[in-house]
């Protein structure tokens, strides 16, 4: 048996809507189905032969037995808290209810047997989690002959549950009345709803969600195709080429081929202009392997440093910020760069002395109230 027990991220705010939904499901279960579903409650089940509009919502708050509600509420708690945090309370409520309705429609179109349970709505939440947090790590407890824990990417765990477990393994051991098509309809709704919200920028993309991963892959593919077709990024830009060539030649370590560093710098610039920052950051790290003294233009250097931080490459990000501070000290928002670098040294690299020095310098010039508070709080934490 496999059972997920925790995820690697925690919500920043209290997920009130998720807690209210869990509580509402438990209370309704106690009132309607603690031993067996009460006759008066059966009118709230979804009956595909003669469906009423309200049943497409009410069925999702009914459960047949303890194991039924425990499984649904457990997965809702595990994955719903972070989705609630990302979407906000109203947005999360709409996702949950929309998932229930869509799952009910999917079941009604394919089956005639009555259905109850929050599985479709929970599947929508799980599908949303897959799109929003595919790179998080889920700790799974297993017990066969031995008992232990195993860490697996959310992308692989949820894909395994969605494709293999729900459609191949579980149907062979569960009752035929289990509404697997409703589960799949819920997954589809949750995933598509979040992709649409990300694509239309109604919610922020953090470069780690599934939509960003797909876009980055597509940009890398297009860039490879462009380069393979013989595209020359310097063609028609002789002045820019000569400036870059001169800059590279002046900064290249002896023994390094200027042509290779020039090519990498050109790729970095092209990728940043295409907003493929993840690939640009990887090229930057390749560039440093050739020549540790390389410096990008001001905005490119800052973009790469920010991207490395968002990718969790703390040491590499800190080095990129340090290079920025050393070469662009007159930058109009230099205090914000010092703040970011100070936080890196404080929280991730365990270098409190460097952190305090940078944070104190940043605090003197910060004007944004939120940034100033974060800086002061971090200093207080370090100095206590």
C-alpha positions as YAML, in Angstrom:
chain: A
units: angstrom
residues:
- id: 1
  name: UNK
  ca: [0.00, 0.00, 0.00]
- id: 2
  name: UNK
  ca: [1.09, 3.60, -0.69]
- id: 3
  name: UNK
  ca: [-0.12, 6.64, 1.24]
- id: 4
  name: UNK
  ca: [1.15, 10.22, 0.81]
- id: 5
  name: UNK
  ca: [1.73, 11.85, 4.17]
- id: 6
  name: UNK
  ca: [3.09, 15.34, 3.43]
- id: 7
  name: UNK
  ca: [4.24, 17.76, 0.75]
- id: 8
  name: UNK
  ca: [7.45, 19.79, 0.68]
- id: 9
  name: UNK
  ca: [5.75, 23.20, 0.78]
- id: 10
  name: UNK
  ca: [3.46, 24.81, 3.32]
- id: 11
  name: UNK
  ca: [0.82, 27.48, 2.66]
- id: 12
  name: UNK
  ca: [1.82, 31.03, 3.55]
- id: 13
  name: UNK
  ca: [-1.69, 31.89, 4.77]
- id: 14
  name: UNK
  ca: [-4.32, 29.94, 6.64]
- id: 15
  name: UNK
  ca: [-6.43, 28.04, 4.04]
- id: 16
  name: UNK
  ca: [-9.78, 28.92, 5.61]
- id: 17
  name: UNK
  ca: [-11.95, 27.75, 2.71]
- id: 18
  name: UNK
  ca: [-10.36, 24.31, 2.64]
- id: 19
  name: UNK
  ca: [-10.87, 23.88, 6.39]
- id: 20
  name: UNK
  ca: [-14.51, 25.01, 6.10]
- id: 21
  name: UNK
  ca: [-15.13, 22.55, 3.25]
- id: 22
  name: UNK
  ca: [-13.60, 19.67, 5.22]
- id: 23
  name: UNK
  ca: [-15.65, 20.59, 8.29]
- id: 24
  name: UNK
  ca: [-18.85, 20.91, 6.23]
- id: 25
  name: UNK
  ca: [-18.31, 17.46, 4.70]
- id: 26
  name: UNK
  ca: [-17.75, 15.89, 8.13]
- id: 27
  name: UNK
  ca: [-20.81, 17.53, 9.69]
- id: 28
  name: UNK
  ca: [-23.03, 16.53, 6.76]
- id: 29
  name: UNK
  ca: [-21.69, 12.98, 6.91]
- id: 30
  name: UNK
  ca: [-22.55, 12.73, 10.62]
- id: 31
  name: UNK
  ca: [-26.07, 14.04, 9.95]
- id: 32
  name: UNK
  ca: [-26.81, 11.89, 6.91]
- id: 33
  name: UNK
  ca: [-24.66, 8.78, 6.72]
- id: 34
  name: UNK
  ca: [-22.80, 7.90, 9.91]
- id: 35
  name: UNK
  ca: [-24.13, 4.33, 9.81]
- id: 36
  name: UNK
  ca: [-25.89, 4.31, 6.45]
- id: 37
  name: UNK
  ca: [-27.30, 7.08, 4.31]
- id: 38
  name: UNK
  ca: [-30.65, 8.32, 5.62]
- id: 39
  name: UNK
  ca: [-33.69, 8.01, 3.31]
- id: 40
  name: UNK
  ca: [-34.39, 11.73, 3.45]
- id: 41
  name: UNK
  ca: [-30.82, 12.48, 2.27]
- id: 42
  name: UNK
  ca: [-31.05, 10.32, -0.85]
- id: 43
  name: UNK
  ca: [-32.81, 13.12, -2.72]
- id: 44
  name: UNK
  ca: [-29.50, 15.02, -2.60]
- id: 45
  name: UNK
  ca: [-27.59, 12.27, -4.42]
- id: 46
  name: UNK
  ca: [-27.01, 12.79, -8.14]
- id: 47
  name: UNK
  ca: [-29.43, 10.57, -10.08]
- id: 48
  name: UNK
  ca: [-28.51, 10.64, -13.79]
- id: 49
  name: UNK
  ca: [-31.91, 9.25, -14.85]
- id: 50
  name: UNK
  ca: [-33.77, 12.24, -13.34]
- id: 51
  name: UNK
  ca: [-31.19, 14.81, -12.25]
- id: 52
  name: UNK
  ca: [-32.10, 18.03, -10.48]
- id: 53
  name: UNK
  ca: [-29.83, 21.05, -10.82]
- id: 54
  name: UNK
  ca: [-28.98, 21.24, -7.11]
- id: 55
  name: UNK
  ca: [-27.86, 17.61, -7.11]
- id: 56
  name: UNK
  ca: [-24.75, 18.52, -9.14]
- id: 57
  name: UNK
  ca: [-23.48, 20.25, -5.98]
- id: 58
  name: UNK
  ca: [-25.21, 18.47, -3.10]
- id: 59
  name: UNK
  ca: [-24.02, 14.99, -4.10]
- id: 60
  name: UNK
  ca: [-20.44, 16.09, -3.46]
- id: 61
  name: UNK
  ca: [-21.16, 16.62, 0.25]
- id: 62
  name: UNK
  ca: [-22.57, 13.13, 0.84]
- id: 63
  name: UNK
  ca: [-20.50, 10.03, 1.64]
- id: 64
  name: UNK
  ca: [-21.37, 6.37, 1.94]
- id: 65
  name: UNK
  ca: [-19.16, 5.34, 4.87]
- id: 66
  name: UNK
  ca: [-16.21, 6.26, 7.08]
- id: 67
  name: UNK
  ca: [-13.52, 5.09, 4.66]
- id: 68
  name: UNK
  ca: [-15.19, 7.03, 1.83]
- id: 69
  name: UNK
  ca: [-15.15, 10.35, 3.65]
- id: 70
  name: UNK
  ca: [-11.75, 9.72, 5.27]
- id: 71
  name: UNK
  ca: [-10.07, 9.13, 1.90]
- id: 72
  name: UNK
  ca: [-11.62, 12.19, 0.30]
- id: 73
  name: UNK
  ca: [-10.96, 14.55, 3.20]
- id: 74
  name: UNK
  ca: [-7.41, 13.27, 3.63]
- id: 75
  name: UNK
  ca: [-6.50, 14.08, 0.02]
- id: 76
  name: UNK
  ca: [-8.39, 17.37, 0.22]
- id: 77
  name: UNK
  ca: [-6.33, 18.38, 3.25]
- id: 78
  name: UNK
  ca: [-3.04, 17.18, 1.73]
- id: 79
  name: UNK
  ca: [-3.37, 18.98, -1.61]
- id: 80
  name: UNK
  ca: [-6.06, 21.57, -0.97]
- id: 81
  name: UNK
  ca: [-4.23, 23.79, 1.51]
- id: 82
  name: UNK
  ca: [-1.60, 24.96, -0.99]
- id: 83
  name: UNK
  ca: [-4.13, 25.34, -3.82]
- id: 84
  name: UNK
  ca: [-6.33, 27.42, -1.49]
- id: 85
  name: UNK
  ca: [-3.31, 29.56, -0.64]
- id: 86
  name: UNK
  ca: [-2.55, 30.13, -4.34]
- id: 87
  name: UNK
  ca: [-6.10, 30.87, -5.52]
- id: 88
  name: UNK
  ca: [-7.44, 32.68, -2.48]
- id: 89
  name: UNK
  ca: [-10.58, 31.69, -0.60]
- id: 90
  name: UNK
  ca: [-13.18, 32.65, -3.23]
- id: 91
  name: UNK
  ca: [-11.17, 31.27, -6.14]
- id: 92
  name: UNK
  ca: [-10.60, 28.00, -4.33]
- id: 93
  name: UNK
  ca: [-14.31, 27.65, -3.50]
- id: 94
  name: UNK
  ca: [-15.16, 28.17, -7.18]
- id: 95
  name: UNK
  ca: [-12.60, 25.52, -8.19]
- id: 96
  name: UNK
  ca: [-14.01, 23.00, -5.69]
- id: 97
  name: UNK
  ca: [-17.66, 23.54, -6.63]
- id: 98
  name: UNK
  ca: [-16.83, 23.72, -10.34]
- id: 99
  name: UNK
  ca: [-14.96, 20.42, -10.04]
- id: 100
  name: UNK
  ca: [-17.98, 18.84, -8.36]
- id: 101
  name: UNK
  ca: [-20.34, 20.06, -11.10]
- id: 102
  name: UNK
  ca: [-18.04, 19.05, -13.94]
- id: 103
  name: UNK
  ca: [-17.42, 15.61, -12.42]
- id: 104
  name: UNK
  ca: [-21.17, 15.16, -11.97]
- id: 105
  name: UNK
  ca: [-21.78, 16.04, -15.61]
- id: 106
  name: UNK
  ca: [-19.10, 13.56, -16.68]
- id: 107
  name: UNK
  ca: [-20.73, 10.80, -14.66]
- id: 108
  name: UNK
  ca: [-24.23, 11.64, -15.90]
- id: 109
  name: UNK
  ca: [-23.19, 11.48, -19.55]
- id: 110
  name: UNK
  ca: [-21.73, 7.98, -19.20]
- id: 111
  name: UNK
  ca: [-23.69, 6.24, -16.43]
- id: 112
  name: UNK
  ca: [-27.18, 5.84, -15.03]
- id: 113
  name: UNK
  ca: [-26.40, 4.74, -11.46]
- id: 114
  name: UNK
  ca: [-26.75, 7.35, -8.66]
- id: 115
  name: UNK
  ca: [-23.52, 8.81, -7.34]
- id: 116
  name: UNK
  ca: [-22.40, 10.59, -4.17]
- id: 117
  name: UNK
  ca: [-19.12, 11.75, -2.71]
- id: 118
  name: UNK
  ca: [-16.54, 14.54, -2.99]
- id: 119
  name: UNK
  ca: [-14.15, 12.46, -5.13]
- id: 120
  name: UNK
  ca: [-14.75, 14.51, -8.29]
- id: 121
  name: UNK
  ca: [-14.22, 17.82, -6.49]
- id: 122
  name: UNK
  ca: [-11.12, 16.46, -4.73]
- id: 123
  name: UNK
  ca: [-9.82, 15.23, -8.09]
- id: 124
  name: UNK
  ca: [-10.22, 18.78, -9.44]
- id: 125
  name: UNK
  ca: [-8.16, 20.10, -6.51]
- id: 126
  name: UNK
  ca: [-5.53, 17.40, -7.07]
- id: 127
  name: UNK
  ca: [-5.36, 18.23, -10.78]
- id: 128
  name: UNK
  ca: [-4.93, 21.90, -9.89]
- id: 129
  name: UNK
  ca: [-2.09, 20.98, -7.52]
- id: 130
  name: UNK
  ca: [-0.40, 19.03, -10.32]
- id: 131
  name: UNK
  ca: [-0.36, 22.12, -12.55]
- id: 132
  name: UNK
  ca: [0.62, 24.61, -9.84]
- id: 133
  name: UNK
  ca: [3.24, 22.60, -7.94]
- id: 134
  name: UNK
  ca: [4.58, 19.80, -10.16]
- id: 135
  name: UNK
  ca: [8.12, 20.08, -8.80]
- id: 136
  name: UNK
  ca: [7.28, 19.79, -5.12]
- id: 137
  name: UNK
  ca: [8.21, 16.61, -3.31]
- id: 138
  name: UNK
  ca: [5.61, 14.32, -1.73]
- id: 139
  name: UNK
  ca: [6.64, 12.00, 1.08]
- id: 140
  name: UNK
  ca: [4.91, 8.63, 0.70]
- id: 141
  name: UNK
  ca: [4.71, 5.90, 3.33]
- id: 142
  name: UNK
  ca: [4.67, 2.36, 1.97]
- id: 143
  name: UNK
  ca: [4.03, -1.00, 3.54]
- id: 144
  name: UNK
  ca: [4.32, -4.33, 1.79]
- id: 145
  name: UNK
  ca: [6.80, -6.61, 3.50]
- id: 146
  name: UNK
  ca: [8.63, -3.62, 4.95]
- id: 147
  name: UNK
  ca: [7.42, -0.23, 6.13]
- id: 148
  name: UNK
  ca: [9.23, 2.93, 5.12]
- id: 149
  name: UNK
  ca: [8.99, 6.32, 3.45]
- id: 150
  name: UNK
  ca: [9.82, 7.43, -0.05]
- id: 151
  name: UNK
  ca: [10.04, 10.90, -1.58]
- id: 152
  name: UNK
  ca: [8.65, 11.40, -5.08]
- id: 153
  name: UNK
  ca: [7.92, 14.37, -7.32]
- id: 154
  name: UNK
  ca: [4.31, 15.55, -7.20]
- id: 155
  name: UNK
  ca: [4.22, 15.34, -11.00]
- id: 156
  name: UNK
  ca: [5.01, 11.62, -10.99]
- id: 157
  name: UNK
  ca: [2.88, 10.75, -7.97]
- id: 158
  name: UNK
  ca: [-0.30, 12.45, -9.20]
- id: 159
  name: UNK
  ca: [0.23, 11.24, -12.77]
- id: 160
  name: UNK
  ca: [0.60, 7.69, -11.42]
- id: 161
  name: UNK
  ca: [-2.59, 8.04, -9.37]
- id: 162
  name: UNK
  ca: [-4.52, 9.67, -12.23]
- id: 163
  name: UNK
  ca: [-3.50, 7.32, -15.04]
- id: 164
  name: UNK
  ca: [-2.50, 3.99, -13.51]
- id: 165
  name: UNK
  ca: [-4.08, 3.71, -10.06]
- id: 166
  name: UNK
  ca: [-7.50, 5.21, -10.79]
- id: 167
  name: UNK
  ca: [-7.91, 3.46, -14.15]
- id: 168
  name: UNK
  ca: [-6.04, 0.17, -13.97]
- id: 169
  name: UNK
  ca: [-5.24, -0.98, -10.44]
- id: 170
  name: UNK
  ca: [-8.07, 0.22, -8.17]
- id: 171
  name: UNK
  ca: [-10.98, -0.77, -10.47]
- id: 172
  name: UNK
  ca: [-9.89, -4.41, -10.18]
- id: 173
  name: UNK
  ca: [-10.28, -4.38, -6.38]
- id: 174
  name: UNK
  ca: [-13.07, -1.86, -5.75]
- id: 175
  name: UNK
  ca: [-16.81, -1.98, -6.12]
- id: 176
  name: UNK
  ca: [-18.12, -1.47, -9.62]
- id: 177
  name: UNK
  ca: [-20.22, 1.46, -8.39]
- id: 178
  name: UNK
  ca: [-17.12, 3.64, -7.84]
- id: 179
  name: UNK
  ca: [-17.43, 6.61, -10.23]
- id: 180
  name: UNK
  ca: [-14.05, 6.59, -11.94]
- id: 181
  name: UNK
  ca: [-15.30, 8.66, -14.85]
- id: 182
  name: UNK
  ca: [-16.32, 11.36, -12.41]
- id: 183
  name: UNK
  ca: [-12.77, 11.28, -11.01]
- id: 184
  name: UNK
  ca: [-11.28, 11.74, -14.47]
- id: 185
  name: UNK
  ca: [-13.70, 14.56, -15.27]
- id: 186
  name: UNK
  ca: [-12.62, 16.26, -12.04]
- id: 187
  name: UNK
  ca: [-8.93, 15.91, -12.90]
- id: 188
  name: UNK
  ca: [-9.52, 17.37, -16.36]
- id: 189
  name: UNK
  ca: [-11.50, 20.31, -14.98]
- id: 190
  name: UNK
  ca: [-8.91, 21.15, -12.31]
- id: 191
  name: UNK
  ca: [-5.96, 20.98, -14.68]
- id: 192
  name: UNK
  ca: [-7.60, 22.94, -17.51]
- id: 193
  name: UNK
  ca: [-9.01, 25.58, -15.17]
- id: 194
  name: UNK
  ca: [-5.58, 26.35, -13.71]
- id: 195
  name: UNK
  ca: [-3.84, 26.30, -17.10]
- id: 196
  name: UNK
  ca: [-6.39, 28.84, -18.38]
- id: 197
  name: UNK
  ca: [-5.88, 31.05, -15.30]
- id: 198
  name: UNK
  ca: [-2.10, 30.91, -15.76]
- id: 199
  name: UNK
  ca: [-2.25, 31.47, -19.52]
- id: 200
  name: UNK
  ca: [-4.50, 34.53, -19.09]
- id: 201
  name: UNK
  ca: [-2.34, 35.75, -16.17]
- id: 202
  name: UNK
  ca: [-5.31, 35.86, -13.80]
- id: 203
  name: UNK
  ca: [-2.98, 34.12, -11.33]
- id: 204
  name: UNK
  ca: [0.78, 34.60, -11.18]
- id: 205
  name: UNK
  ca: [3.13, 32.10, -12.78]
- id: 206
  name: UNK
  ca: [6.27, 31.32, -10.74]
- id: 207
  name: UNK
  ca: [8.39, 29.58, -13.40]
- id: 208
  name: UNK
  ca: [7.87, 26.28, -11.57]
- id: 209
  name: UNK
  ca: [4.27, 25.51, -12.51]
- id: 210
  name: UNK
  ca: [3.37, 23.10, -15.29]
- id: 211
  name: UNK
  ca: [2.33, 25.88, -17.67]
- id: 212
  name: UNK
  ca: [5.74, 27.54, -17.35]
- id: 213
  name: UNK
  ca: [7.50, 24.21, -17.82]
- id: 214
  name: UNK
  ca: [5.56, 23.63, -21.04]
- id: 215
  name: UNK
  ca: [6.31, 27.15, -22.31]
- id: 216
  name: UNK
  ca: [10.00, 26.84, -21.45]
- id: 217
  name: UNK
  ca: [10.19, 23.50, -23.25]
- id: 218
  name: UNK
  ca: [8.53, 25.02, -26.31]
- id: 219
  name: UNK
  ca: [10.90, 27.99, -26.30]
- id: 220
  name: UNK
  ca: [13.93, 25.72, -26.04]
- id: 221
  name: UNK
  ca: [12.56, 23.64, -28.91]
- id: 222
  name: UNK
  ca: [12.01, 26.72, -31.07]
- id: 223
  name: UNK
  ca: [15.45, 28.06, -30.22]
- id: 224
  name: UNK
  ca: [17.10, 24.74, -31.13]
- id: 225
  name: UNK
  ca: [15.16, 24.68, -34.41]
- id: 226
  name: UNK
  ca: [16.18, 28.26, -35.16]
- id: 227
  name: UNK
  ca: [19.86, 27.59, -34.49]
- id: 228
  name: UNK
  ca: [19.74, 24.33, -36.46]
- id: 229
  name: UNK
  ca: [18.34, 26.23, -39.46]
- id: 230
  name: UNK
  ca: [21.51, 28.32, -39.61]
- id: 231
  name: UNK
  ca: [20.23, 31.47, -37.88]
- id: 232
  name: UNK
  ca: [23.05, 33.86, -36.94]
- id: 233
  name: UNK
  ca: [22.11, 36.04, -33.93]
- id: 234
  name: UNK
  ca: [24.78, 38.58, -34.98]
- id: 235
  name: UNK
  ca: [23.61, 38.95, -38.54]
- id: 236
  name: UNK
  ca: [22.44, 42.49, -39.20]
- id: 237
  name: UNK
  ca: [23.86, 43.68, -35.88]
- id: 238
  name: UNK
  ca: [27.54, 44.21, -36.63]
- id: 239
  name: UNK
  ca: [27.93, 47.04, -34.16]
- id: 240
  name: UNK
  ca: [26.49, 44.99, -31.31]
- id: 241
  name: UNK
  ca: [28.64, 42.04, -32.35]
- id: 242
  name: UNK
  ca: [31.81, 44.10, -32.26]
- id: 243
  name: UNK
  ca: [30.94, 45.50, -28.81]
- id: 244
  name: UNK
  ca: [30.28, 42.02, -27.43]
- id: 245
  name: UNK
  ca: [33.41, 40.62, -29.06]
- id: 246
  name: UNK
  ca: [35.49, 43.41, -27.53]
- id: 247
  name: UNK
  ca: [33.90, 42.89, -24.10]
- id: 248
  name: UNK
  ca: [34.46, 39.13, -24.24]
- id: 249
  name: UNK
  ca: [38.04, 39.53, -25.40]
- id: 250
  name: UNK
  ca: [38.79, 41.90, -22.51]
- id: 251
  name: UNK
  ca: [37.27, 39.59, -19.91]
- id: 252
  name: UNK
  ca: [38.26, 36.16, -21.19]
- id: 253
  name: UNK
  ca: [40.63, 34.12, -19.09]
- id: 254
  name: UNK
  ca: [43.81, 33.01, -20.91]
- id: 255
  name: UNK
  ca: [43.30, 29.64, -22.55]
- id: 256
  name: UNK
  ca: [39.55, 30.16, -23.14]
- id: 257
  name: UNK
  ca: [38.30, 30.42, -26.73]
- id: 258
  name: UNK
  ca: [36.60, 33.81, -27.26]
- id: 259
  name: UNK
  ca: [34.38, 32.26, -29.95]
- id: 260
  name: UNK
  ca: [32.80, 29.88, -27.41]
- id: 261
  name: UNK
  ca: [32.13, 32.58, -24.83]
- id: 262
  name: UNK
  ca: [30.75, 34.85, -27.53]
- id: 263
  name: UNK
  ca: [28.38, 32.10, -28.68]
- id: 264
  name: UNK
  ca: [27.14, 31.48, -25.14]
- id: 265
  name: UNK
  ca: [26.61, 35.18, -24.48]
- id: 266
  name: UNK
  ca: [24.62, 35.45, -27.69]
- id: 267
  name: UNK
  ca: [22.46, 32.48, -26.68]
- id: 268
  name: UNK
  ca: [21.87, 33.99, -23.24]
- id: 269
  name: UNK
  ca: [20.76, 37.29, -24.79]
- id: 270
  name: UNK
  ca: [18.45, 35.55, -27.27]
- id: 271
  name: UNK
  ca: [16.89, 33.37, -24.57]
- id: 272
  name: UNK
  ca: [16.29, 36.30, -22.24]
- id: 273
  name: UNK
  ca: [14.67, 38.27, -25.04]
- id: 274
  name: UNK
  ca: [12.40, 35.27, -25.61]
- id: 275
  name: UNK
  ca: [11.68, 35.28, -21.83]
- id: 276
  name: UNK
  ca: [13.10, 31.78, -21.51]
- id: 277
  name: UNK
  ca: [14.93, 32.68, -18.34]
- id: 278
  name: UNK
  ca: [15.42, 29.13, -17.10]
- id: 279
  name: UNK
  ca: [17.41, 28.16, -20.20]
- id: 280
  name: UNK
  ca: [19.31, 31.47, -20.09]
- id: 281
  name: UNK
  ca: [20.36, 30.76, -16.50]
- id: 282
  name: UNK
  ca: [21.68, 27.32, -17.50]
- id: 283
  name: UNK
  ca: [23.69, 28.88, -20.34]
- id: 284
  name: UNK
  ca: [25.09, 31.42, -17.88]
- id: 285
  name: UNK
  ca: [26.36, 28.63, -15.65]
- id: 286
  name: UNK
  ca: [28.00, 27.04, -18.71]
- id: 287
  name: UNK
  ca: [29.60, 30.40, -19.48]
- id: 288
  name: UNK
  ca: [31.10, 30.62, -15.99]
- id: 289
  name: UNK
  ca: [32.62, 27.18, -16.39]
- id: 290
  name: UNK
  ca: [34.53, 28.53, -19.38]
- id: 291
  name: UNK
  ca: [35.45, 31.83, -17.80]
- id: 292
  name: UNK
  ca: [34.67, 32.78, -14.19]
- id: 293
  name: UNK
  ca: [35.25, 36.48, -14.93]
- id: 294
  name: UNK
  ca: [32.35, 36.83, -17.36]
- id: 295
  name: UNK
  ca: [29.83, 39.62, -16.66]
- id: 296
  name: UNK
  ca: [26.59, 40.15, -18.55]
- id: 297
  name: UNK
  ca: [24.97, 43.47, -19.28]
- id: 298
  name: UNK
  ca: [23.23, 45.03, -16.28]
- id: 299
  name: UNK
  ca: [19.67, 43.85, -16.91]
- id: 300
  name: UNK
  ca: [20.75, 40.44, -18.16]
- id: 301
  name: UNK
  ca: [22.93, 39.88, -15.09]
- id: 302
  name: UNK
  ca: [20.03, 40.79, -12.81]
- id: 303
  name: UNK
  ca: [17.56, 38.63, -14.74]
- id: 304
  name: UNK
  ca: [19.86, 35.62, -14.51]
- id: 305
  name: UNK
  ca: [20.51, 36.16, -10.78]
- id: 306
  name: UNK
  ca: [16.77, 36.37, -10.09]
- id: 307
  name: UNK
  ca: [16.08, 33.25, -12.16]
- id: 308
  name: UNK
  ca: [18.79, 31.22, -10.41]
- id: 309
  name: UNK
  ca: [17.21, 32.16, -7.10]
- id: 310
  name: UNK
  ca: [13.74, 31.11, -8.27]
- id: 311
  name: UNK
  ca: [15.23, 27.77, -9.37]
- id: 312
  name: UNK
  ca: [16.62, 27.12, -5.89]
- id: 313
  name: UNK
  ca: [20.26, 27.40, -6.99]
- id: 314
  name: UNK
  ca: [21.18, 29.44, -3.94]
- id: 315
  name: UNK
  ca: [24.99, 29.51, -4.22]
- id: 316
  name: UNK
  ca: [24.95, 30.24, -7.96]
- id: 317
  name: UNK
  ca: [22.36, 32.97, -7.45]
- id: 318
  name: UNK
  ca: [24.40, 34.58, -4.67]
- id: 319
  name: UNK
  ca: [27.46, 34.64, -6.89]
- id: 320
  name: UNK
  ca: [25.49, 36.27, -9.73]
- id: 321
  name: UNK
  ca: [24.16, 38.94, -7.35]
- id: 322
  name: UNK
  ca: [27.69, 39.54, -6.02]
- id: 323
  name: UNK
  ca: [28.93, 40.09, -9.58]
- id: 324
  name: UNK
  ca: [26.07, 42.52, -10.14]
- id: 325
  name: UNK
  ca: [26.94, 44.50, -7.00]
- id: 326
  name: UNK
  ca: [30.60, 44.62, -7.97]
- id: 327
  name: UNK
  ca: [30.01, 45.92, -11.50]
- id: 328
  name: UNK
  ca: [26.76, 47.89, -11.28]
- id: 329
  name: UNK
  ca: [26.95, 49.62, -7.91]
- id: 330
  name: UNK
  ca: [25.24, 52.75, -9.30]
- id: 331
  name: UNK
  ca: [22.06, 50.82, -10.16]
- id: 332
  name: UNK
  ca: [19.07, 52.89, -9.00]
- id: 333
  name: UNK
  ca: [17.56, 50.01, -7.02]
- id: 334
  name: UNK
  ca: [20.79, 48.57, -5.66]
- id: 335
  name: UNK
  ca: [19.30, 48.33, -2.14]
- id: 336
  name: UNK
  ca: [16.78, 45.73, -3.38]
- id: 337
  name: UNK
  ca: [19.61, 43.61, -4.78]
- id: 338
  name: UNK
  ca: [21.39, 43.83, -1.41]
- id: 339
  name: UNK
  ca: [18.16, 42.78, 0.30]
- id: 340
  name: UNK
  ca: [17.79, 39.70, -1.90]
- id: 341
  name: UNK
  ca: [21.43, 38.73, -1.47]
- id: 342
  name: UNK
  ca: [21.19, 39.25, 2.29]
- id: 343
  name: UNK
  ca: [18.16, 36.97, 2.48]
- id: 344
  name: UNK
  ca: [20.04, 34.34, 0.47]
- id: 345
  name: UNK
  ca: [23.00, 34.40, 2.84]
- id: 346
  name: UNK
  ca: [20.72, 34.40, 5.87]
- id: 347
  name: UNK
  ca: [18.17, 31.73, 5.02]
- id: 348
  name: UNK
  ca: [19.89, 29.39, 2.60]
- id: 349
  name: UNK
  ca: [23.68, 29.72, 2.73]
- id: 350
  name: UNK
  ca: [24.22, 30.05, 6.49]
- id: 351
  name: UNK
  ca: [26.52, 33.06, 6.29]
- id: 352
  name: UNK
  ca: [25.01, 35.40, 8.89]
- id: 353
  name: UNK
  ca: [27.86, 37.92, 8.92]
- id: 354
  name: UNK
  ca: [27.56, 38.62, 5.20]
- id: 355
  name: UNK
  ca: [23.78, 38.69, 5.56]
- id: 356
  name: UNK
  ca: [23.85, 41.29, 8.35]
- id: 357
  name: UNK
  ca: [26.24, 43.53, 6.42]
- id: 358
  name: UNK
  ca: [24.09, 43.48, 3.29]
- id: 359
  name: UNK
  ca: [20.78, 43.83, 5.11]
- id: 360
  name: UNK
  ca: [21.98, 46.81, 7.15]
- id: 361
  name: UNK
  ca: [23.19, 48.53, 3.98]
- id: 362
  name: UNK
  ca: [19.88, 47.80, 2.28]
- id: 363
  name: UNK
  ca: [17.74, 49.01, 5.19]
- id: 364
  name: UNK
  ca: [19.24, 52.51, 5.00]
- id: 365
  name: UNK
  ca: [17.95, 53.07, 1.48]
- id: 366
  name: UNK
  ca: [14.82, 50.93, 1.19]
- id: 367
  name: UNK
  ca: [11.64, 52.95, 0.70]
- id: 368
  name: UNK
  ca: [9.04, 50.22, 0.16]
- id: 369
  name: UNK
  ca: [7.33, 49.53, 3.51]
- id: 370
  name: UNK
  ca: [6.98, 45.79, 2.91]
- id: 371
  name: UNK
  ca: [10.61, 45.36, 1.87]
- id: 372
  name: UNK
  ca: [11.81, 47.46, 4.80]
- id: 373
  name: UNK
  ca: [9.82, 45.34, 7.24]
- id: 374
  name: UNK
  ca: [11.15, 42.12, 5.74]
- id: 375
  name: UNK
  ca: [14.69, 43.48, 6.02]
- id: 376
  name: UNK
  ca: [14.21, 44.55, 9.65]
- id: 377
  name: UNK
  ca: [12.57, 41.24, 10.60]
- id: 378
  name: UNK
  ca: [15.44, 39.30, 9.05]
- id: 379
  name: UNK
  ca: [18.01, 41.41, 10.89]
- id: 380
  name: UNK
  ca: [16.15, 40.93, 14.16]
- id: 381
  name: UNK
  ca: [16.13, 37.18, 13.63]
- id: 382
  name: UNK
  ca: [19.85, 37.11, 12.88]
- id: 383
  name: UNK
  ca: [20.85, 39.30, 15.82]
- id: 384
  name: UNK
  ca: [18.80, 37.50, 18.47]
...
